[in-house]
Amino acid sequence: MAAPCAAIRSFLDAYGVGDVATMRAWLADGFVGYVTNAAAGVDRVDGSDAYLARLPVLSTAGATATITQSVQVAAEQALTMVEIEARRGTRELHNFGAFLSRHDGDGRILEPWMVDARPAYSDEFWS
């Protein structure tokens, strides 16, 4: 069993390098994700395939996702801060996000809540 911080770290490390197979392996059966939208609301995404399809592909913008902090806030939860930097032509992105993740008994991610520091800015960059 992986501790929540180790599990979300492994998932986000795989995301940073585009390793979709490893990302998928960290998502639990019955997965439900919550992703910040451009209006600073939250969209519910049911299932690992839908969630992975919703995430921007970092490699399309030479992006990096750096974990700045991760703390276990409950036996089955981790709170993880991420710094994102990317460039597309003349456009640049430098933003921060947080993931509050709930994990199953095996440490797999069951329910992540993602919060973007500047959601409209991110949405414009990735669109």
C-alpha positions in Angstrom: 0.0 0.0 0.0 1.3 3.4 -1.0 0.9 6.4 1.4 -1.2 9.2 -0.1 1.7 11.6 -0.6 3.8 8.9 -2.3 0.9 7.9 -4.6 0.0 11.4 -5.7 3.7 12.2 -6.2 4.1 9.1 -8.4 0.9 10.1 -10.4 2.1 13.7 -10.9 5.6 12.7 -11.8 4.2 10.4 -14.5 2.0 13.3 -15.7 5.0 15.5 -15.9 6.7 13.1 -18.4 3.5 12.0 -20.2 3.5 8.5 -18.9 -0.2 7.8 -19.3 0.1 4.1 -18.4 1.6 4.9 -15.0 -1.0 7.6 -14.5 -3.8 5.2 -15.2 -2.3 2.6 -12.9 -2.6 5.1 -9.9 -6.3 5.8 -10.5 -8.7 3.6 -8.5 -11.8 1.8 -9.7 -14.8 4.1 -9.1 -12.6 7.1 -9.8 -14.2 10.6 -9.7 -12.2 13.7 -10.3 -12.9 17.4 -9.9 -11.2 19.9 -12.2 -11.2 23.6 -12.0 -12.8 25.3 -15.0 -12.2 28.7 -16.6 -14.9 30.3 -14.6 -13.2 29.2 -11.3 -15.9 26.6 -10.8 -15.3 22.8 -10.6 -16.3 20.2 -13.2 -16.9 16.6 -12.1 -15.2 14.0 -14.3 -16.3 10.4 -13.9 -13.8 7.6 -14.7 -10.1 7.5 -15.3 -10.3 7.7 -19.1 -12.5 10.8 -19.0 -10.1 12.4 -16.4 -7.0 11.6 -18.3 -8.6 13.0 -21.5 -9.4 16.2 -19.6 -5.9 17.0 -18.5 -3.7 19.1 -20.9 -0.8 17.3 -22.5 2.2 19.0 -21.0 4.6 17.9 -23.7 2.7 20.0 -26.3 4.1 23.1 -24.6 7.4 21.9 -23.2 5.7 22.2 -19.8 7.0 21.2 -16.5 5.0 20.3 -13.4 7.0 20.6 -10.2 5.7 19.4 -6.9 6.5 22.1 -4.4 4.9 20.5 -1.3 2.9 17.5 -0.3 1.4 16.8 3.1 -0.8 14.0 4.4 -3.8 15.7 5.9 -5.7 12.5 6.9 -5.1 8.8 6.8 -6.4 8.6 3.2 -5.7 12.1 2.0 -2.9 14.2 0.7 -2.7 17.9 -0.2 -0.2 18.6 -2.9 1.0 21.9 -4.4 2.2 22.0 -8.0 4.0 24.7 -10.0 3.3 24.6 -13.8 5.5 26.4 -16.4 4.9 26.2 -20.1 5.5 28.1 -23.4 3.7 28.1 -26.7 5.2 30.4 -29.3 5.1 33.8 -27.6 2.7 32.8 -24.9 3.9 31.7 -21.4 2.2 30.1 -18.5 3.4 30.2 -14.9 0.8 29.0 -12.5 0.2 27.0 -9.4 -2.4 24.4 -8.5 -3.3 22.3 -5.6 -4.6 18.7 -5.5 -6.5 17.4 -2.5 -6.6 13.7 -3.1 -8.5 10.9 -1.4 -7.0 7.4 -1.8 -8.4 3.8 -1.5 -6.9 1.1 0.8 -4.2 0.3 -1.8 -3.1 3.9 -2.0 -4.6 4.4 -5.5 -6.2 7.8 -6.2 -10.0 7.6 -5.7 -11.0 11.3 -5.7 -8.8 14.2 -6.5 -9.9 17.8 -6.2 -7.8 20.1 -8.4 -7.7 23.9 -7.7 -6.0 26.2 -10.2 -4.6 29.5 -8.8 -5.5 31.4 -12.0 -8.1 29.3 -13.9 -9.0 31.7 -16.7 -5.3 32.3 -17.4 -4.7 28.6 -17.7 -7.7 27.9 -19.8 -6.7 30.6 -22.3 -3.2 29.2 -22.5 -4.3 25.6 -23.1 -7.1 26.5 -25.6 
